[in-house]
Amino acid sequence: MRKAYIYYILDYTNGDIYIGSCWKDRWAERKSHHKNKRKNHICSSIDIVNNNNYSFEIFEENEFDSIEDRFKREQYYIDNNK
């Protein structure tokens, strides 16, 4: 089993939210990835980060047997935060 975060990025300017997941040992890298995306890269998080008024928050820290299990849990948060 491997520890992971299910997280979100909240845009304080308009309430938009990006939900994602990553392995705990890759958290710093993942946050940096969102912050350093180029404007021509297609990702919903880039619009949030470009507004410069956001925060990273963690919904859940848990252990998962596989990346598929992690993605299923991420999907739960996506489905329940529309």
mmCIF file of the N, C-alpha and C atoms, coordinates in Angstrom:
data_MODEL
# 
_entry.id   MODEL 
# 
loop_
_atom_site.group_PDB 
_atom_site.id 
_atom_site.type_symbol 
_atom_site.label_atom_id 
_atom_site.label_alt_id 
_atom_site.label_comp_id 
_atom_site.label_asym_id 
_atom_site.label_entity_id 
_atom_site.label_seq_id 
_atom_site.pdbx_PDB_ins_code 
_atom_site.Cartn_x 
_atom_site.Cartn_y 
_atom_site.Cartn_z 
_atom_site.occupancy 
_atom_site.B_iso_or_equiv 
_atom_site.pdbx_formal_charge 
_atom_site.auth_seq_id 
_atom_site.auth_comp_id 
_atom_site.auth_asym_id 
_atom_site.auth_atom_id 
_atom_site.pdbx_PDB_model_num 
ATOM 1   N N  . MET A 1 1  ? 0.844   -1.183 0.000   1.00 0.00 ? 1  MET A N  1 
ATOM 2   C CA . MET A 1 1  ? 0.000   0.000  0.000   1.00 0.00 ? 1  MET A CA 1 
ATOM 3   C C  . MET A 1 1  ? 0.888   1.244  0.000   1.00 0.00 ? 1  MET A C  1 
ATOM 4   N N  . ARG A 1 2  ? 0.353   2.291  -0.596  1.00 0.00 ? 2  ARG A N  1 
ATOM 5   C CA . ARG A 1 2  ? 1.121   3.515  -0.740  1.00 0.00 ? 2  ARG A CA 1 
ATOM 6   C C  . ARG A 1 2  ? 0.262   4.711  -0.329  1.00 0.00 ? 2  ARG A C  1 
ATOM 7   N N  . LYS A 1 3  ? 0.845   5.637  0.421   1.00 0.00 ? 3  LYS A N  1 
ATOM 8   C CA . LYS A 1 3  ? 0.104   6.814  0.878   1.00 0.00 ? 3  LYS A CA 1 
ATOM 9   C C  . LYS A 1 3  ? -0.073  7.806  -0.261  1.00 0.00 ? 3  LYS A C  1 
ATOM 10  N N  . ALA A 1 4  ? -1.259  8.428  -0.270  1.00 0.00 ? 4  ALA A N  1 
ATOM 11  C CA . ALA A 1 4  ? -1.563  9.415  -1.310  1.00 0.00 ? 4  ALA A CA 1 
ATOM 12  C C  . ALA A 1 4  ? -2.468  10.495 -0.742  1.00 0.00 ? 4  ALA A C  1 
ATOM 13  N N  . TYR A 1 5  ? -2.497  11.617 -1.451  1.00 0.00 ? 5  TYR A N  1 
ATOM 14  C CA . TYR A 1 5  ? -3.401  12.720 -1.142  1.00 0.00 ? 5  TYR A CA 1 
ATOM 15  C C  . TYR A 1 5  ? -4.452  12.836 -2.232  1.00 0.00 ? 5  TYR A C  1 
ATOM 16  N N  . ILE A 1 6  ? -5.668  13.112 -1.826  1.00 0.00 ? 6  ILE A N  1 
ATOM 17  C CA . ILE A 1 6  ? -6.705  13.601 -2.732  1.00 0.00 ? 6  ILE A CA 1 
ATOM 18  C C  . ILE A 1 6  ? -6.810  15.084 -2.358  1.00 0.00 ? 6  ILE A C  1 
ATOM 19  N N  . TYR A 1 7  ? -6.586  15.968 -3.309  1.00 0.00 ? 7  TYR A N  1 
ATOM 20  C CA . TYR A 1 7  ? -6.463  17.386 -3.006  1.00 0.00 ? 7  TYR A CA 1 
ATOM 21  C C  . TYR A 1 7  ? -7.328  18.224 -3.938  1.00 0.00 ? 7  TYR A C  1 
ATOM 22  N N  . TYR A 1 8  ? -7.421  19.487 -3.602  1.00 0.00 ? 8  TYR A N  1 
ATOM 23  C CA . TYR A 1 8  ? -8.084  20.426 -4.493  1.00 0.00 ? 8  TYR A CA 1 
ATOM 24  C C  . TYR A 1 8  ? -7.356  21.747 -4.483  1.00 0.00 ? 8  TYR A C  1 
ATOM 25  N N  . ILE A 1 9  ? -7.528  22.484 -5.569  1.00 0.00 ? 9  ILE A N  1 
ATOM 26  C CA . ILE A 1 9  ? -7.025  23.843 -5.679  1.00 0.00 ? 9  ILE A CA 1 
ATOM 27  C C  . ILE A 1 9  ? -8.261  24.722 -5.761  1.00 0.00 ? 9  ILE A C  1 
ATOM 28  N N  . LEU A 1 10 ? -8.386  25.656 -4.837  1.00 0.00 ? 10 LEU A N  1 
ATOM 29  C CA . LEU A 1 10 ? -9.548  26.531 -4.774  1.00 0.00 ? 10 LEU A CA 1 
ATOM 30  C C  . LEU A 1 10 ? -9.178  27.920 -5.256  1.00 0.00 ? 10 LEU A C  1 
ATOM 31  N N  . ASP A 1 11 ? -9.943  28.431 -6.210  1.00 0.00 ? 11 ASP A N  1 
ATOM 32  C CA . ASP A 1 11 ? -9.758  29.779 -6.739  1.00 0.00 ? 11 ASP A CA 1 
ATOM 33  C C  . ASP A 1 11 ? -10.648 30.722 -5.935  1.00 0.00 ? 11 ASP A C  1 
ATOM 34  N N  . TYR A 1 12 ? -10.029 31.601 -5.160  1.00 0.00 ? 12 TYR A N  1 
ATOM 35  C CA . TYR A 1 12 ? -10.797 32.516 -4.322  1.00 0.00 ? 12 TYR A CA 1 
ATOM 36  C C  . TYR A 1 12 ? -11.470 33.625 -5.124  1.00 0.00 ? 12 TYR A C  1 
ATOM 37  N N  . THR A 1 13 ? -11.056 33.843 -6.367  1.00 0.00 ? 13 THR A N  1 
ATOM 38  C CA . THR A 1 13 ? -11.671 34.912 -7.159  1.00 0.00 ? 13 THR A CA 1 
ATOM 39  C C  . THR A 1 13 ? -13.045 34.538 -7.677  1.00 0.00 ? 13 THR A C  1 
ATOM 40  N N  . ASN A 1 14 ? -13.267 33.249 -7.937  1.00 0.00 ? 14 ASN A N  1 
ATOM 41  C CA . ASN A 1 14 ? -14.551 32.855 -8.524  1.00 0.00 ? 14 ASN A CA 1 
ATOM 42  C C  . ASN A 1 14 ? -15.127 31.543 -7.990  1.00 0.00 ? 14 ASN A C  1 
ATOM 43  N N  . GLY A 1 15 ? -14.444 30.916 -7.048  1.00 0.00 ? 15 GLY A N  1 
ATOM 44  C CA . GLY A 1 15 ? -14.945 29.681 -6.454  1.00 0.00 ? 15 GLY A CA 1 
ATOM 45  C C  . GLY A 1 15 ? -14.675 28.428 -7.265  1.00 0.00 ? 15 GLY A C  1 
ATOM 46  N N  . ASP A 1 16 ? -13.963 28.535 -8.386  1.00 0.00 ? 16 ASP A N  1 
ATOM 47  C CA . ASP A 1 16 ? -13.630 27.348 -9.169  1.00 0.00 ? 16 ASP A CA 1 
ATOM 48  C C  . ASP A 1 16 ? -12.761 26.410 -8.338  1.00 0.00 ? 16 ASP A C  1 
ATOM 49  N N  . ILE A 1 17 ? -12.868 25.130 -8.647  1.00 0.00 ? 17 ILE A N  1 
ATOM 50  C CA . ILE A 1 17 ? -12.110 24.127 -7.914  1.00 0.00 ? 17 ILE A CA 1 
ATOM 51  C C  . ILE A 1 17 ? -11.543 23.101 -8.899  1.00 0.00 ? 17 ILE A C  1 
ATOM 52  N N  . TYR A 1 18 ? -10.299 22.718 -8.662  1.00 0.00 ? 18 TYR A N  1 
ATOM 53  C CA . TYR A 1 18 ? -9.646  21.645 -9.410  1.00 0.00 ? 18 TYR A CA 1 
ATOM 54  C C  . TYR A 1 18 ? -9.385  20.537 -8.404  1.00 0.00 ? 18 TYR A C  1 
ATOM 55  N N  . ILE A 1 19 ? -9.766  19.325 -8.734  1.00 0.00 ? 19 ILE A N  1 
ATOM 56  C CA . ILE A 1 19 ? -9.560  18.177 -7.849  1.00 0.00 ? 19 ILE A CA 1 
ATOM 57  C C  . ILE A 1 19 ? -8.568  17.227 -8.502  1.00 0.00 ? 19 ILE A C  1 
ATOM 58  N N  . GLY A 1 20 ? -7.613  16.781 -7.712  1.00 0.00 ? 20 GLY A N  1 
ATOM 59  C CA . GLY A 1 20 ? -6.613  15.859 -8.224  1.00 0.00 ? 20 GLY A CA 1 
ATOM 60  C C  . GLY A 1 20 ? -6.138  14.920 -7.134  1.00 0.00 ? 20 GLY A C  1 
ATOM 61  N N  . SER A 1 21 ? -5.174  14.087 -7.481  1.00 0.00 ? 21 SER A N  1 
ATOM 62  C CA . SER A 1 21 ? -4.582  13.167 -6.511  1.00 0.00 ? 21 SER A CA 1 
ATOM 63  C C  . SER A 1 21 ? -3.123  12.953 -6.865  1.00 0.00 ? 21 SER A C  1 
ATOM 64  N N  . CYS A 1 22 ? -2.361  12.591 -5.881  1.00 0.00 ? 22 CYS A N  1 
ATOM 65  C CA . CYS A 1 22 ? -0.953  12.252 -6.124  1.00 0.00 ? 22 CYS A CA 1 
ATOM 66  C C  . CYS A 1 22 ? -0.441  11.427 -4.956  1.00 0.00 ? 22 CYS A C  1 
ATOM 67  N N  . TRP A 1 23 ? 0.635   10.709 -5.219  1.00 0.00 ? 23 TRP A N  1 
ATOM 68  C CA . TRP A 1 23 ? 1.284   9.961  -4.154  1.00 0.00 ? 23 TRP A CA 1 
ATOM 69  C C  . TRP A 1 23 ? 1.909   10.951 -3.188  1.00 0.00 ? 23 TRP A C  1 
ATOM 70  N N  . LYS A 1 24 ? 1.868   10.649 -1.913  1.00 0.00 ? 24 LYS A N  1 
ATOM 71  C CA . LYS A 1 24 ? 2.353   11.563 -0.885  1.00 0.00 ? 24 LYS A CA 1 
ATOM 72  C C  . LYS A 1 24 ? 3.812   11.951 -1.124  1.00 0.00 ? 24 LYS A C  1 
ATOM 73  N N  . ASP A 1 25 ? 4.627   11.009 -1.553  1.00 0.00 ? 25 ASP A N  1 
ATOM 74  C CA . ASP A 1 25 ? 6.041   11.308 -1.767  1.00 0.00 ? 25 ASP A CA 1 
ATOM 75  C C  . ASP A 1 25 ? 6.291   12.182 -2.994  1.00 0.00 ? 25 ASP A C  1 
ATOM 76  N N  . ARG A 1 26 ? 5.246   12.489 -3.750  1.00 0.00 ? 26 ARG A N  1 
ATOM 77  C CA . ARG A 1 26 ? 5.368   13.351 -4.939  1.00 0.00 ? 26 ARG A CA 1 
ATOM 78  C C  . ARG A 1 26 ? 4.591   14.663 -4.764  1.00 0.00 ? 26 ARG A C  1 
ATOM 79  N N  . TRP A 1 27 ? 4.131   14.968 -3.545  1.00 0.00 ? 27 TRP A N  1 
ATOM 80  C CA . TRP A 1 27 ? 3.275   16.127 -3.284  1.00 0.00 ? 27 TRP A CA 1 
ATOM 81  C C  . TRP A 1 27 ? 3.957   17.441 -3.679  1.00 0.00 ? 27 TRP A C  1 
ATOM 82  N N  . ALA A 1 28 ? 5.177   17.669 -3.249  1.00 0.00 ? 28 ALA A N  1 
ATOM 83  C CA . ALA A 1 28 ? 5.867   18.921 -3.572  1.00 0.00 ? 28 ALA A CA 1 
ATOM 84  C C  . ALA A 1 28 ? 6.035   19.071 -5.081  1.00 0.00 ? 28 ALA A C  1 
ATOM 85  N N  . GLU A 1 29 ? 6.381   17.987 -5.736  1.00 0.00 ? 29 GLU A N  1 
ATOM 86  C CA . GLU A 1 29 ? 6.536   18.009 -7.194  1.00 0.00 ? 29 GLU A CA 1 
ATOM 87  C C  . GLU A 1 29 ? 5.211   18.317 -7.883  1.00 0.00 ? 29 GLU A C  1 
ATOM 88  N N  . ARG A 1 30 ? 4.129   17.746 -7.390  1.00 0.00 ? 30 ARG A N  1 
ATOM 89  C CA . ARG A 1 30 ? 2.809   17.949 -7.999  1.00 0.00 ? 30 ARG A CA 1 
ATOM 90  C C  . ARG A 1 30 ? 2.356   19.397 -7.856  1.00 0.00 ? 30 ARG A C  1 
ATOM 91  N N  . LYS A 1 31 ? 2.552   19.977 -6.664  1.00 0.00 ? 31 LYS A N  1 
ATOM 92  C CA . LYS A 1 31 ? 2.190   21.379 -6.462  1.00 0.00 ? 31 LYS A CA 1 
ATOM 93  C C  . LYS A 1 31 ? 2.993   22.273 -7.399  1.00 0.00 ? 31 LYS A C  1 
ATOM 94  N N  . SER A 1 32 ? 4.265   21.997 -7.523  1.00 0.00 ? 32 SER A N  1 
ATOM 95  C CA . SER A 1 32 ? 5.122   22.774 -8.412  1.00 0.00 ? 32 SER A CA 1 
ATOM 96  C C  . SER A 1 32 ? 4.662   22.638 -9.859  1.00 0.00 ? 32 SER A C  1 
ATOM 97  N N  . HIS A 1 33 ? 4.240   21.450 -10.234 1.00 0.00 ? 33 HIS A N  1 
ATOM 98  C CA . HIS A 1 33 ? 3.754   21.193 -11.588 1.00 0.00 ? 33 HIS A CA 1 
ATOM 99  C C  . HIS A 1 33 ? 2.578   22.108 -11.922 1.00 0.00 ? 33 HIS A C  1 
ATOM 100 N N  . HIS A 1 34 ? 1.633   22.250 -10.999 1.00 0.00 ? 34 HIS A N  1 
ATOM 101 C CA . HIS A 1 34 ? 0.482   23.124 -11.233 1.00 0.00 ? 34 HIS A CA 1 
ATOM 102 C C  . HIS A 1 34 ? 0.919   24.581 -11.325 1.00 0.00 ? 34 HIS A C  1 
ATOM 103 N N  . LYS A 1 35 ? 1.804   24.995 -10.461 1.00 0.00 ? 35 LYS A N  1 
ATOM 104 C CA . LYS A 1 35 ? 2.219   26.398 -10.401 1.00 0.00 ? 35 LYS A CA 1 
ATOM 105 C C  . LYS A 1 35 ? 3.037   26.815 -11.614 1.00 0.00 ? 35 LYS A C  1 
ATOM 106 N N  . ASN A 1 36 ? 3.720   25.871 -12.248 1.00 0.00 ? 36 ASN A N  1 
ATOM 107 C CA . ASN A 1 36 ? 4.629   26.205 -13.327 1.00 0.00 ? 36 ASN A CA 1 
ATOM 108 C C  . ASN A 1 36 ? 4.114   25.857 -14.717 1.00 0.00 ? 36 ASN A C  1 
ATOM 109 N N  . LYS A 1 37 ? 2.839   25.554 -14.842 1.00 0.00 ? 37 LYS A N  1 
ATOM 110 C CA . LYS A 1 37 ? 2.286   25.234 -16.158 1.00 0.00 ? 37 LYS A CA 1 
ATOM 111 C C  . LYS A 1 37 ? 2.321   26.460 -17.060 1.00 0.00 ? 37 LYS A C  1 
ATOM 112 N N  . ARG A 1 38 ? 2.554   26.234 -18.311 1.00 0.00 ? 38 ARG A N  1 
ATOM 113 C CA . ARG A 1 38 ? 2.549   27.326 -19.283 1.00 0.00 ? 38 ARG A CA 1 
ATOM 114 C C  . ARG A 1 38 ? 1.126   27.587 -19.749 1.00 0.00 ? 38 ARG A C  1 
ATOM 115 N N  . LYS A 1 39 ? 0.884   28.799 -20.186 1.00 0.00 ? 39 LYS A N  1 
ATOM 116 C CA . LYS A 1 39 ? -0.465  29.195 -20.588 1.00 0.00 ? 39 LYS A CA 1 
ATOM 117 C C  . LYS A 1 39 ? -0.995  28.387 -21.765 1.00 0.00 ? 39 LYS A C  1 
ATOM 118 N N  . ASN A 1 40 ? -0.128  27.847 -22.594 1.00 0.00 ? 40 ASN A N  1 
ATOM 119 C CA . ASN A 1 40 ? -0.606  27.091 -23.755 1.00 0.00 ? 40 ASN A CA 1 
ATOM 120 C C  . ASN A 1 40 ? -0.879  25.625 -23.415 1.00 0.00 ? 40 ASN A C  1 
ATOM 121 N N  . HIS A 1 41 ? -0.657  25.230 -22.184 1.00 0.00 ? 41 HIS A N  1 
ATOM 122 C CA . HIS A 1 41 ? -0.933  23.859 -21.746 1.00 0.00 ? 41 HIS A CA 1 
ATOM 123 C C  . HIS A 1 41 ? -2.391  23.772 -21.324 1.00 0.00 ? 41 HIS A C  1 
ATOM 124 N N  . ILE A 1 42 ? -3.090  22.756 -21.798 1.00 0.00 ? 42 ILE A N  1 
ATOM 125 C CA . ILE A 1 42 ? -4.515  22.620 -21.481 1.00 0.00 ? 42 ILE A CA 1 
ATOM 126 C C  . ILE A 1 42 ? -4.672  21.852 -20.171 1.00 0.00 ? 42 ILE A C  1 
ATOM 127 N N  . CYS A 1 43 ? -5.146  22.546 -19.150 1.00 0.00 ? 43 CYS A N  1 
ATOM 128 C CA . CYS A 1 43 ? -5.411  21.952 -17.854 1.00 0.00 ? 43 CYS A CA 1 
ATOM 129 C C  . CYS A 1 43 ? -6.267  22.939 -17.085 1.00 0.00 ? 43 CYS A C  1 
ATOM 130 N N  . SER A 1 44 ? -7.327  22.463 -16.465 1.00 0.00 ? 44 SER A N  1 
ATOM 131 C CA . SER A 1 44 ? -8.225  23.390 -15.773 1.00 0.00 ? 44 SER A CA 1 
ATOM 132 C C  . SER A 1 44 ? -7.540  24.087 -14.600 1.00 0.00 ? 44 SER A C  1 
ATOM 133 N N  . SER A 1 45 ? -6.502  23.504 -14.066 1.00 0.00 ? 45 SER A N  1 
ATOM 134 C CA . SER A 1 45 ? -5.828  24.143 -12.933 1.00 0.00 ? 45 SER A CA 1 
ATOM 135 C C  . SER A 1 45 ? -5.077  25.395 -13.350 1.00 0.00 ? 45 SER A C  1 
ATOM 136 N N  . ILE A 1 46 ? -4.666  25.491 -14.602 1.00 0.00 ? 46 ILE A N  1 
ATOM 137 C CA . ILE A 1 46 ? -3.877  26.650 -15.037 1.00 0.00 ? 46 ILE A CA 1 
ATOM 138 C C  . ILE A 1 46 ? -4.683  27.936 -14.915 1.00 0.00 ? 46 ILE A C  1 
ATOM 139 N N  . ASP A 1 47 ? -5.974  27.895 -15.213 1.00 0.00 ? 47 ASP A N  1 
ATOM 140 C CA . ASP A 1 47 ? -6.804  29.089 -15.079 1.00 0.00 ? 47 ASP A CA 1 
ATOM 141 C C  . ASP A 1 47 ? -6.879  29.535 -13.621 1.00 0.00 ? 47 ASP A C  1 
ATOM 142 N N  . ILE A 1 48 ? -6.964  28.595 -12.716 1.00 0.00 ? 48 ILE A N  1 
ATOM 143 C CA . ILE A 1 48 ? -7.015  28.910 -11.292 1.00 0.00 ? 48 ILE A CA 1 
ATOM 144 C C  . ILE A 1 48 ? -5.696  29.526 -10.845 1.00 0.00 ? 48 ILE A C  1 
ATOM 145 N N  . VAL A 1 49 ? -4.603  28.902 -11.191 1.00 0.00 ? 49 VAL A N  1 
ATOM 146 C CA . VAL A 1 49 ? -3.283  29.374 -10.775 1.00 0.00 ? 49 VAL A CA 1 
ATOM 147 C C  . VAL A 1 49 ? -2.985  30.742 -11.389 1.00 0.00 ? 49 VAL A C  1 
ATOM 148 N N  . ASN A 1 50 ? -3.400  30.963 -12.611 1.00 0.00 ? 50 ASN A N  1 
ATOM 149 C CA . ASN A 1 50 ? -3.141  32.250 -13.263 1.00 0.00 ? 50 ASN A CA 1 
ATOM 150 C C  . ASN A 1 50 ? -3.864  33.409 -12.592 1.00 0.00 ? 50 ASN A C  1 
ATOM 151 N N  . ASN A 1 51 ? -4.935  33.134 -11.844 1.00 0.00 ? 51 ASN A N  1 
ATOM 152 C CA . ASN A 1 51 ? -5.631  34.199 -11.129 1.00 0.00 ? 51 ASN A CA 1 
ATOM 153 C C  . ASN A 1 51 ? -4.860  34.676 -9.898  1.00 0.00 ? 51 ASN A C  1 
ATOM 154 N N  . ASN A 1 52 ? -3.854  33.922 -9.490  1.00 0.00 ? 52 ASN A N  1 
ATOM 155 C CA . ASN A 1 52 ? -2.987  34.293 -8.367  1.00 0.00 ? 52 ASN A CA 1 
ATOM 156 C C  . ASN A 1 52 ? -3.724  34.536 -7.055  1.00 0.00 ? 52 ASN A C  1 
ATOM 157 N N  . ASN A 1 53 ? -4.831  33.860 -6.858  1.00 0.00 ? 53 ASN A N  1 
ATOM 158 C CA . ASN A 1 53 ? -5.568  33.974 -5.609  1.00 0.00 ? 53 ASN A CA 1 
ATOM 159 C C  . ASN A 1 53 ? -6.178  32.605 -5.303  1.00 0.00 ? 53 ASN A C  1 
ATOM 160 N N  . TYR A 1 54 ? -5.347  31.669 -4.894  1.00 0.00 ? 54 TYR A N  1 
ATOM 161 C CA . TYR A 1 54 ? -5.769  30.276 -4.744  1.00 0.00 ? 54 TYR A CA 1 
ATOM 162 C C  . TYR A 1 54 ? -5.059  29.633 -3.567  1.00 0.00 ? 54 TYR A C  1 
ATOM 163 N N  . SER A 1 55 ? -5.531  28.461 -3.197  1.00 0.00 ? 55 SER A N  1 
ATOM 164 C CA . SER A 1 55 ? -4.836  27.657 -2.188  1.00 0.00 ? 55 SER A CA 1 
ATOM 165 C C  . SER A 1 55 ? -4.960  26.181 -2.536  1.00 0.00 ? 55 SER A C  1 
ATOM 166 N N  . PHE A 1 56 ? -3.963  25.433 -2.119  1.00 0.00 ? 56 PHE A N  1 
ATOM 167 C CA . PHE A 1 56 ? -3.987  23.979 -2.206  1.00 0.00 ? 56 PHE A CA 1 
ATOM 168 C C  . PHE A 1 56 ? -4.511  23.459 -0.877  1.00 0.00 ? 56 PHE A C  1 
ATOM 169 N N  . GLU A 1 57 ? -5.476  22.555 -0.923  1.00 0.00 ? 57 GLU A N  1 
ATOM 170 C CA . GLU A 1 57 ? -6.027  21.953 0.277   1.00 0.00 ? 57 GLU A CA 1 
ATOM 171 C C  . GLU A 1 57 ? -6.112  20.442 0.076   1.00 0.00 ? 57 GLU A C  1 
ATOM 172 N N  . ILE A 1 58 ? -6.065  19.711 1.159   1.00 0.00 ? 58 ILE A N  1 
ATOM 173 C CA . ILE A 1 58 ? -6.139  18.245 1.081   1.00 0.00 ? 58 ILE A CA 1 
ATOM 174 C C  . ILE A 1 58 ? -7.493  17.776 1.595   1.00 0.00 ? 58 ILE A C  1 
ATOM 175 N N  . PHE A 1 59 ? -8.212  17.043 0.727   1.00 0.00 ? 59 PHE A N  1 
ATOM 176 C CA . PHE A 1 59 ? -9.451  16.399 1.153   1.00 0.00 ? 59 PHE A CA 1 
ATOM 177 C C  . PHE A 1 59 ? -9.142  15.222 2.069   1.00 0.00 ? 59 PHE A C  1 
ATOM 178 N N  . GLU A 1 60 ? -8.144  14.439 1.658   1.00 0.00 ? 60 GLU A N  1 
ATOM 179 C CA . GLU A 1 60 ? -7.929  13.161 2.320   1.00 0.00 ? 60 GLU A CA 1 
ATOM 180 C C  . GLU A 1 60 ? -6.501  12.678 2.108   1.00 0.00 ? 60 GLU A C  1 
ATOM 181 N N  . GLU A 1 61 ? -5.950  12.088 3.159   1.00 0.00 ? 61 GLU A N  1 
ATOM 182 C CA . GLU A 1 61 ? -4.701  11.342 3.055   1.00 0.00 ? 61 GLU A CA 1 
ATOM 183 C C  . GLU A 1 61 ? -5.060  9.903  3.377   1.00 0.00 ? 61 GLU A C  1 
ATOM 184 N N  . ASN A 1 62 ? -4.688  8.993  2.490   1.00 0.00 ? 62 ASN A N  1 
ATOM 185 C CA . ASN A 1 62 ? -5.084  7.603  2.677   1.00 0.00 ? 62 ASN A CA 1 
ATOM 186 C C  . ASN A 1 62 ? -4.044  6.695  2.042   1.00 0.00 ? 62 ASN A C  1 
ATOM 187 N N  . GLU A 1 63 ? -4.200  5.401  2.252   1.00 0.00 ? 63 GLU A N  1 
ATOM 188 C CA . GLU A 1 63 ? -3.332  4.413  1.616   1.00 0.00 ? 63 GLU A CA 1 
ATOM 189 C C  . GLU A 1 63 ? -4.128  3.662  0.562   1.00 0.00 ? 63 GLU A C  1 
ATOM 190 N N  . PHE A 1 64 ? -3.498  3.451  -0.587  1.00 0.00 ? 64 PHE A N  1 
ATOM 191 C CA . PHE A 1 64 ? -4.155  2.793  -1.717  1.00 0.00 ? 64 PHE A CA 1 
ATOM 192 C C  . PHE A 1 64 ? -3.288  1.651  -2.219  1.00 0.00 ? 64 PHE A C  1 
ATOM 193 N N  . ASP A 1 65 ? -3.959  0.586  -2.661  1.00 0.00 ? 65 ASP A N  1 
ATOM 194 C CA . ASP A 1 65 ? -3.250  -0.562 -3.212  1.00 0.00 ? 65 ASP A CA 1 
ATOM 195 C C  . ASP A 1 65 ? -2.740  -0.310 -4.623  1.00 0.00 ? 65 ASP A C  1 
ATOM 196 N N  . SER A 1 66 ? -3.429  0.587  -5.350  1.00 0.00 ? 66 SER A N  1 
ATOM 197 C CA . SER A 1 66 ? -3.059  0.814  -6.746  1.00 0.00 ? 66 SER A CA 1 
ATOM 198 C C  . SER A 1 66 ? -3.444  2.224  -7.168  1.00 0.00 ? 66 SER A C  1 
ATOM 199 N N  . ILE A 1 67 ? -2.915  2.645  -8.292  1.00 0.00 ? 67 ILE A N  1 
ATOM 200 C CA . ILE A 1 67 ? -3.280  3.957  -8.825  1.00 0.00 ? 67 ILE A CA 1 
ATOM 201 C C  . ILE A 1 67 ? -4.748  3.970  -9.244  1.00 0.00 ? 67 ILE A C  1 
ATOM 202 N N  . GLU A 1 68 ? -5.257  2.819  -9.665  1.00 0.00 ? 68 GLU A N  1 
ATOM 203 C CA . GLU A 1 68 ? -6.671  2.732  -10.031 1.00 0.00 ? 68 GLU A CA 1 
ATOM 204 C C  . GLU A 1 68 ? -7.563  3.014  -8.824  1.00 0.00 ? 68 GLU A C  1 
ATOM 205 N N  . ASP A 1 69 ? -7.190  2.463  -7.667  1.00 0.00 ? 69 ASP A N  1 
ATOM 206 C CA . ASP A 1 69 ? -7.953  2.725  -6.439  1.00 0.00 ? 69 ASP A CA 1 
ATOM 207 C C  . ASP A 1 69 ? -7.883  4.204  -6.067  1.00 0.00 ? 69 ASP A C  1 
ATOM 208 N N  . ARG A 1 70 ? -6.709  4.790  -6.241  1.00 0.00 ? 70 ARG A N  1 
ATOM 209 C CA . ARG A 1 70 ? -6.547  6.223  -5.965  1.00 0.00 ? 70 ARG A CA 1 
ATOM 210 C C  . ARG A 1 70 ? -7.438  7.048  -6.871  1.00 0.00 ? 70 ARG A C  1 
ATOM 211 N N  . PHE A 1 71 ? -7.458  6.705  -8.160  1.00 0.00 ? 71 PHE A N  1 
ATOM 212 C CA . PHE A 1 71 ? -8.290  7.446  -9.112  1.00 0.00 ? 71 PHE A CA 1 
ATOM 213 C C  . PHE A 1 71 ? -9.783  7.280  -8.810  1.00 0.00 ? 71 PHE A C  1 
ATOM 214 N N  . LYS A 1 72 ? -10.184 6.108  -8.344  1.00 0.00 ? 72 LYS A N  1 
ATOM 215 C CA . LYS A 1 72 ? -11.586 5.904  -7.969  1.00 0.00 ? 72 LYS A CA 1 
ATOM 216 C C  . LYS A 1 72 ? -11.976 6.836  -6.833  1.00 0.00 ? 72 LYS A C  1 
ATOM 217 N N  . ARG A 1 73 ? -11.088 6.981  -5.866  1.00 0.00 ? 73 ARG A N  1 
ATOM 218 C CA . ARG A 1 73 ? -11.369 7.871  -4.734  1.00 0.00 ? 73 ARG A CA 1 
ATOM 219 C C  . ARG A 1 73 ? -11.372 9.330  -5.188  1.00 0.00 ? 73 ARG A C  1 
ATOM 220 N N  . GLU A 1 74 ? -10.458 9.689  -6.057  1.00 0.00 ? 74 GLU A N  1 
ATOM 221 C CA . GLU A 1 74 ? -10.443 11.040 -6.635  1.00 0.00 ? 74 GLU A CA 1 
ATOM 222 C C  . GLU A 1 74 ? -11.761 11.310 -7.346  1.00 0.00 ? 74 GLU A C  1 
ATOM 223 N N  . GLN A 1 75 ? -12.248 10.346 -8.111  1.00 0.00 ? 75 GLN A N  1 
ATOM 224 C CA . GLN A 1 75 ? -13.507 10.503 -8.845  1.00 0.00 ? 75 GLN A CA 1 
ATOM 225 C C  . GLN A 1 75 ? -14.679 10.722 -7.897  1.00 0.00 ? 75 GLN A C  1 
ATOM 226 N N  . TYR A 1 76 ? -14.631 10.079 -6.739  1.00 0.00 ? 76 TYR A N  1 
ATOM 227 C CA . TYR A 1 76 ? -15.670 10.287 -5.729  1.00 0.00 ? 76 TYR A CA 1 
ATOM 228 C C  . TYR A 1 76 ? -15.764 11.775 -5.373  1.00 0.00 ? 76 TYR A C  1 
ATOM 229 N N  . TYR A 1 77 ? -14.639 12.402 -5.141  1.00 0.00 ? 77 TYR A N  1 
ATOM 230 C CA . TYR A 1 77 ? -14.643 13.826 -4.791  1.00 0.00 ? 77 TYR A CA 1 
ATOM 231 C C  . TYR A 1 77 ? -15.074 14.691 -5.979  1.00 0.00 ? 77 TYR A C  1 
ATOM 232 N N  . ILE A 1 78 ? -14.674 14.321 -7.170  1.00 0.00 ? 78 ILE A N  1 
ATOM 233 C CA . ILE A 1 78 ? -15.107 15.061 -8.359  1.00 0.00 ? 78 ILE A CA 1 
ATOM 234 C C  . ILE A 1 78 ? -16.620 14.994 -8.490  1.00 0.00 ? 78 ILE A C  1 
ATOM 235 N N  . ASP A 1 79 ? -17.169 13.802 -8.337  1.00 0.00 ? 79 ASP A N  1 
ATOM 236 C CA . ASP A 1 79 ? -18.623 13.612 -8.481  1.00 0.00 ? 79 ASP A CA 1 
ATOM 237 C C  . ASP A 1 79 ? -19.424 14.323 -7.388  1.00 0.00 ? 79 ASP A C  1 
ATOM 238 N N  . ASN A 1 80 ? -18.838 14.481 -6.211  1.00 0.00 ? 80 ASN A N  1 
ATOM 239 C CA . ASN A 1 80 ? -19.574 15.048 -5.083  1.00 0.00 ? 80 ASN A CA 1 
ATOM 240 C C  . ASN A 1 80 ? -19.241 16.511 -4.804  1.00 0.00 ? 80 ASN A C  1 
ATOM 241 N N  . ASN A 1 81 ? -18.511 17.158 -5.690  1.00 0.00 ? 81 ASN A N  1 
ATOM 242 C CA . ASN A 1 81 ? -18.151 18.567 -5.502  1.00 0.00 ? 81 ASN A CA 1 
ATOM 243 C C  . ASN A 1 81 ? -18.428 19.377 -6.764  1.00 0.00 ? 81 ASN A C  1 
ATOM 244 N N  . LYS A 1 82 ? -19.536 19.085 -7.385  1.00 0.00 ? 82 LYS A N  1 
ATOM 245 C CA . LYS A 1 82 ? -19.906 19.810 -8.606  1.00 0.00 ? 82 LYS A CA 1 
ATOM 246 C C  . LYS A 1 82 ? -20.738 21.017 -8.256  1.00 0.00 ? 82 LYS A C  1 
# 
